[in-house]
Amino acid sequence: MKKQIFFRWLALALCVTMLIAFAGCHKDDDPSPSDPLTGQWQSERKPDYVYTLNGDGTGKYKMAGTDYDIIYSAENGKITISIQAEGYTPLTFDYFLEGDRLNIRDSYGKDTFYLRVKE
C-alpha cells in the first residue's frame, strides 16, 4: 500500500516537473506583437541592404557590404533611423507594415520594400 502511494506521488511529481520544463519551450518565429518591426529586413531590389532591428531600439544596417550601428524609433507610422557614423543625420520616414513586407517611404514619396528574413 505504501509502495503504491509512493509511486503515485513520484509519477505526479514527474508529470509536474515535465510540464514546468516544457512550458518554456516554444518556437518563436515571429517577433513580439508589441514590436512588429523587430527582426531582419532585406531589400527586395538590393539584397545586400539589410536592416536588423532589435526590440530595444538598436540595430544594424548593412549597406553594400558595410555594417553600420543604428538607433531607431517607430511610432504612429513613422520611423526615425540614426546611423551611428560621422556625417549621418537622423532621418524620419513613413512606414507601412503588411505581414512580412515592410514599406519605407522617403520624403519624395519613393517606396522601398523590405522582406522579413526568416531564420
Summary of the structure (lengths in Angstrom):
residues: 119
radius of gyration: 22.7
end to end distance: 53.6
largest distance: 81.7
contacts: 257
relative contact order: 0.14
helix: 18%
strand: 43%
